[in-house]
């Protein structure tokens, strides 16, 4: 498959210009944790594509005798982000060799806090991959459609594994699984076999800690090598994905909650039992979870929690329960959020091109 994405065009008379994309973050329901070679997942995963949590990237490209770039975040030069982008460009150069004839100015902004457990690398790297593919499209007008998105997903994965799932509307899976047709370790694949209730699902993100994580996801993934529970965890993820497939089709929300919460807690259990071990949840994270469980039991609602690699809590629930849940957040949960901050989001329609 990898050979399919190698750029075979000319390196002469390349166009110059600017392209812009916005791409969303995503929230995994079955978590991927652990990598194999070449940014491949140790286990399959599936996620909701979000709507409001997104990265907007403006990429200006001009001819140069060698690859160079600068990164600007919210209008300010951020050299601290450039090593990661350098690694990304090195990884994709085999598949997008034309980048070696360009100088890039990367201007990017997030609609949410960076490095706090919302997948900013997923939205950021997917937006940048889409911009790179738009340049290739400007070179080769036949480069479009499904192949365009698949290559963008392929490139995005080389920067951030979860980024390959942000390219598609509503839901996407990543990682080979025998029960999911067309599933792949190399690209994300859209997943549309879902009950209508999930098409408008809500995700309210409670910002417990808006600061940068003490341990990056990259480091955390690496600690799954030789982890004493790694193989059992990978088997669990495969089993949960298989079971979730039936739940997504039937709309069984109680079983949905059970699988999703188990996945979230297992993710953090892997962190706490790695060597060295680490802890990303905070006391307010635990307090929110316990409040949600009590509220759900009392009012028989379908509110559930999930966590990414951070302290923030994602509250997932059907759109019909939105008013009740938001009232609950305002009355009982904002006190546990940093400066009372939370983000209201929902299942979204995927990336959007802003300019050619």
Secondary structure, DSSP 4 states (H G I P E B T S, - for coil): -GGGG---S-SSS---EEEEEEEEEEEEEEPP--EEGGGEESS-EEEEEEEEEEEEEEEEEEE-SS-EEEEEETTEE-GGGHHHHHHHHHHHTTT-GGGGGEEEEEEEEESS-TTSSS-HHHHHHHHHHHHHHHHHHHH-TT--HHHHHHHHHHHHHHH-GGGGGTTSSSEEEES--TTSTT--SSSEEE-----HHHHT-EEEEE-S--SPPSS-HHHHHHTTTT-TTHHHHHHHHHHHHHHHHHHHHHT-HHHHHHHHHHHHHHHHHHHHTSSS------HHHHHHHHHHHHHHHHHT---EEE--SSS-EEEEE-GGGHHHHHHHIIIIIGGGSGGG-EEEEEB----EEEE-
